[in-house]
Amino acid sequence: MNLHLNMHRMHMRTPHWPAAIVSGIVAGAVLMVLELLWSTTTIGNSVWQISHKIAAITMGSGVADGTAFSVPVIGVALMTHYVLGALFAAVLALIIETMHIADSPGAALFAGALFGLLLYVFNFYVMSAMFPWFAELRSWAAVMGHLLFGMIAAGIYLRLESKLPLD
């Protein structure tokens, strides 16, 4: 008796990189606004504290403890946050295309939520070894923000990848 198995070959579609980048920038902007709101309304921190901590990734630990408004610090924080958002959304787009779930919004949003949760763990537990000032930002608000980041990035990616031309 012969047993015939249909082996599924992983055939990866190439992600739509412009859609991934835009989705990461938009989702990163939403996350940034949520972080600013949560830090000032629930924790009572300075609105600029998180910006200082994000800018410290690029500028060094000397700016991590600041809380005052500073144009260079805010500018570097914005650029760092947008670049990381675009990079992480590109990884998410690669996952969505590899798993062949771009045609299933529910599955893609679930993958985005899971990705956001894993991103939270990566950012606040793994990367805090290099950037210890992130450990003090661990919170349920940050978990929810990253979960939303993943879902927003996935949703916008799905919407854009079907609308934007590849050329």
Secondary structure in CASP SS format (residue, H / E / C, confidence):
PFRMAT SS
TARGET T0000
AUTHOR 0000-0000-0000
METHOD secondary structure of the structure
MODEL  1
M C 1.00
N C 1.00
L C 1.00
H C 1.00
L C 1.00
N C 1.00
M C 1.00
H C 1.00
R C 1.00
M C 1.00
H C 1.00
M C 1.00
R C 1.00
T C 1.00
P C 1.00
H C 1.00
W H 1.00
P H 1.00
A H 1.00
A H 1.00
I H 1.00
V H 1.00
S H 1.00
G H 1.00
I H 1.00
V H 1.00
A H 1.00
G H 1.00
A H 1.00
V H 1.00
L H 1.00
M H 1.00
V H 1.00
L H 1.00
E H 1.00
L H 1.00
L H 1.00
W H 1.00
S H 1.00
T H 1.00
T H 1.00
T H 1.00
I H 1.00
G C 1.00
N C 1.00
S C 1.00
V C 1.00
W C 1.00
Q H 1.00
I H 1.00
S H 1.00
H H 1.00
K H 1.00
I H 1.00
A H 1.00
A H 1.00
I H 1.00
T H 1.00
M H 1.00
G C 1.00
S H 1.00
G H 1.00
V H 1.00
A C 1.00
D C 1.00
G C 1.00
T C 1.00
A C 1.00
F C 1.00
S C 1.00
V H 1.00
P H 1.00
V H 1.00
I H 1.00
G H 1.00
V H 1.00
A H 1.00
L H 1.00
M H 1.00
T H 1.00
H H 1.00
Y H 1.00
V H 1.00
L H 1.00
G H 1.00
A H 1.00
L H 1.00
F H 1.00
A H 1.00
A H 1.00
V H 1.00
L H 1.00
A H 1.00
L H 1.00
I H 1.00
I H 1.00
E H 1.00
T H 1.00
M C 1.00
H C 1.00
I C 1.00
A C 1.00
D C 1.00
S C 1.00
P H 1.00
G H 1.00
A H 1.00
A H 1.00
L H 1.00
F H 1.00
A H 1.00
G H 1.00
A H 1.00
L H 1.00
F H 1.00
G H 1.00
L H 1.00
L H 1.00
L H 1.00
Y H 1.00
V H 1.00
F H 1.00
N H 1.00
F H 1.00
Y H 1.00
V H 1.00
M H 1.00
S H 1.00
A H 1.00
M C 1.00
F C 1.00
P H 1.00
W H 1.00
F H 1.00
A H 1.00
E H 1.00
L H 1.00
R C 1.00
S C 1.00
W H 1.00
A H 1.00
A H 1.00
V H 1.00
M H 1.00
G H 1.00
H H 1.00
L H 1.00
L H 1.00
F H 1.00
G H 1.00
M H 1.00
I H 1.00
A H 1.00
A H 1.00
G H 1.00
I H 1.00
Y H 1.00
L H 1.00
R H 1.00
L H 1.00
E H 1.00
S C 1.00
K C 1.00
L C 1.00
P C 1.00
L C 1.00
D C 1.00
END
